[in-house]
Amino acid sequence: MKLRIALIPLILVATLAAVAQTANTISPSDTIEPADLVKMLPKSPVILNVGPRTIYLQAHIPTAEYVGMTYEPAGIQALRERVKKLQKRTLIVLYCGCCPWERCPNLAPALNEMHSLGFKNVKALHISQNFGADWVNKGYPIQTGQPAASGQ
C-alpha cells in the first residue's frame, strides 16, 4: 500500500508534463490553417509528419516526410537528424493529425525542439479534430503509401 501511495506524486508529475506538452500550448502565431497550407503547396515548404506511421501510410500531405512521433525521444532525434542541414529560415510545417488538437502529444515537443535548434520559420498545422476530418474529408491533396525519402 505504501508503494502505491508513493507512486501517486510521480504519476501526477508525468501527467502534468504530458498535458503541458499538448498542442494547446502552441501560440496561434506558430500555427497555420489547412486551407492556407493548401495554397502554399506549389511552393513546397518542407512538410514533416510527426505523428503515427500508420496514419502517414494511409494518407499524408504530398511531399510530406515521415519523421516519427516526437513525444518519444527517438522521434525528436529523427527530427534533429532531418533538419540539421536546413537553413534556419527554411519554411517548415509540422503536422500530426492523430487526435484532436488539444490532446496532440507530438506537435508541441516538435515545435519546441525546432525553436531550440534556432529555426525561425516553423509552423504547426492546426488540425482541430484529426487528419481525416480536417484534411482528407475536405478534399485536400493526399498521397498514400511509403514515406518520401528523407532530405527531399
N, C-alpha and C positions, 0 to 999 in steps of 0.2 A: 504494500500500500504506500509506503514512504517513497518508493522508487517512482510510482506513477505521479504522485504529487510533485516530486522534484522535476519531472519532465514537463509539467504544465507551463512553467515560465519559458522553457525552451521552445515549446510548440507555439506559444503566443508570439515570441520574438520572430520565429520563422514565418508565421502567418502575416505579421505586420510588415516584415521585409518584403514578402511577396506582394502584398497589397500596395506597398509603396512603389513597386516597380511595374504597375499596370499602365496601360496606355492613357488612362485618365490623368496621369501626372504630366503628360506631354503638353506643352504650350501650344495654343492654336497657331502661333506664328511658325511652329515647326511642323505643321501638317499641310497636306494637300488633299483636295477632294478628288474622288474618282473621275468626275467629268472634266476636271482641269488636267489631270494626268492624261486622259484620252487625247486631248487636244495637243499634248506635248509629244506623243508617241512618235510622230515622224522625226522629231529631233533626237530621239533615242537617248534619254538620260540613262544613267546606269541604274538599273532596277534590280534590287536584291530581295529575294524572298527569305524571310527569317522565321517561317512557320514550319509546320509539319510537312515532311516529304510526301506523304500520301496525298495531301491536298494539292501540293505542287504538281504531282504527276497527273492528277485528274484534270486540272486546268490551271493555267498560270498566265500572267500578262506576257505578251510577246516580248522577247529579248530578256525577260527576267531570268536571273540566275539563282539557283538554289544555294543558300548558304547553310542553313540549319537553324534549329530553334535556339535563339540567343538567350533564353533564360537558363540554358545549360552552358557550362564552361567550354565545351567542345564547339558549340555554335559561335560563341564570342571569339574563340581562336580562329575559326574558319572565316569569320567576318574580318578580323585583323589581316589574315593572310590575303584575302581577296582585295582589300583596298590599299595595301601597303605601297603599291606602285602608282596609285592615282594621285593627281594633283589635289591639293587641299580645297580648291574651289570648284571641283567637279560636281555637277548636279547629280546627286544620288537620292533615289527614292527607295525607302524601306517599306516592305509590307508583309503582313501575316495573313489575316483573314480567317483564323481558326475558330474564332468565337466573337461574341460582342466586344466592341471597343473597350468598355470599362473593365473587362476581365482579361484582356490580352496580356499574357506574360512575356511576350517576345519583343514588342516594339520599344518599350522604354529602355530596357537594357541595351538594345542595339543602338538606339539614338544616343544614349548617354556615352556609349563606347566610342561612337563616331565623333562626338564632340570632344571627348578626352584625347582623341588622336589628332585633333586640330582641324577637322573637316568643318567648313563654314557654310556649305550649301546642301544640307541634308534635310529631307522631308520624310515624314511618316505618312503613308497613305491612310486617310481616315476611312476605315471600313466599319460602319456602325453596327452591323449585325454579323455578317460573315462574307467570305469571298463570293460564294454562290449568289446570295441575295443582293449584294451591293456591287457586283461586277458582272458575273456571268448572266444572271437573270435580266440585267439591264441591256444586254446585247453588246457589251463592250468586247473588243477583240481578245481572243484567248488562243493559247497553244496548249497542246496536251502532250503527255509522254515524258521522255527523258529530259533531264536538265540540260540547259545550254552549257556549253563549255565555259569554264571559268576564264575570265580575262578578256572577254569579247568586247 
